[in-house]
Amino acid sequence: MHIKTFYKSVIATTLGCSIAFSSLAEVVLVVHPSNDAALDKKTVQRIFLGKSNKFSNGKEAIPINQVPSSATRGSFDSDTLGRSSSQVSAYWSKLVFTGKGIPPKEVDNDAAVIAVIADNQNAVGYVDSGAVTGAVKAIPLN
């Protein structure tokens, strides 16, 4: 009986530590290396909420979102957009229903975001800072 309790404690501790470490991950904005636009949190909010479709240099901005089940997406929504993922989803549902907007393209994970941005100079997305490669330029937002 004590062994079962011990194993449950170990599993709970391991799970708790992994959640704590994942919440410490830093989300960074990524753009094509040739993108010279100045980006700040307000500009990123406007781009990802469909209120702007241009970078500060006047070029088209194409936002790339991760799927709602992504932990990186949850962090981006809350830390950068200032809304929960369900609030962001409701916001876009309303815009789509009224014909006033189309939500950003969604991809599965950090690697997919990097692949899209490496191939498109106008794309902007976000990834966990640990996933950044030389194919993109990282811009910290916090």
CORPE-V892485 format. One record per residue. RES is the residue in one letter. NEAR is the number of other C-alpha atoms within 12 Angstrom. Layout:
BEGIN
res,near
RES,NEAR
RES,NEAR
END
This chain:
BEGIN
res,near
M,7
H,8
I,9
K,10
T,11
F,12
Y,13
K,14
S,14
V,14
I,14
A,14
T,14
T,14
L,14
G,14
C,14
S,14
I,14
A,12
F,13
S,20
S,20
L,16
A,22
E,28
V,34
V,35
L,42
V,45
V,41
H,32
P,24
S,21
N,27
D,19
A,26
A,20
L,28
D,20
K,22
K,21
T,27
V,41
Q,29
R,24
I,33
F,42
L,36
G,27
K,23
S,22
N,27
K,24
F,30
S,21
N,15
G,14
K,19
E,19
A,33
I,33
P,38
I,37
N,42
Q,35
V,26
P,24
S,18
S,23
A,29
T,37
R,40
G,32
S,30
F,39
D,32
S,20
D,25
T,33
L,28
G,21
R,21
S,20
S,27
S,17
Q,18
V,28
S,26
A,16
Y,25
W,23
S,18
K,17
L,18
V,17
F,13
T,11
G,11
K,15
G,20
I,24
P,29
P,29
K,22
E,25
V,26
D,22
N,25
D,33
A,25
A,25
V,39
I,38
A,29
V,31
I,38
A,27
D,18
N,25
Q,28
N,31
A,38
V,47
G,50
Y,50
V,43
D,33
S,26
G,18
A,26
V,31
T,22
G,17
A,23
V,35
K,29
A,32
I,29
P,24
L,25
N,14
END
